[in-house]
Amino acid sequence: PLFGTVSMQAGPADLAFRAEPIGAATPLAAIIGPRATKALAPNLDELSRNFGAKTVGRGRTPSLVVGFDSPTELPLSVATRFTQALGTDKITRLLNGNAGAA
């Protein structure tokens, strides 16, 4: 994966579509693949300290996995801070295919 997130949304167990509105999705975790990790060049120690991010895969170009659970903070807030720590402009360029652009 390049950059992926996992979210959950409350709803009926039978997965049927209902007319009544349901709440917003709650972000649970993110995985940043090796190409994205290389392009974003994050401070891995800082992400580990501040978000519990773990490196997985190859040591030279690892992937990152981070959960957004926190005993004191809403998952959306943790997810927002995490993307800000990576650099939202960098993420946008990466997802647009312009990872090398400054």
PyMOL commands that set and color helices and strands:
alter all, ss='L'
color gray80, all
select helices_A, chain A and resi 34-40+44-51+75-86+88-95
alter helices_A, ss='H'
color red, helices_A
select strands_A, chain A and resi 3-8+26-32+54-56+63-67
alter strands_A, ss='S'
color yellow, strands_A
deselect
rebuild
show_as cartoon
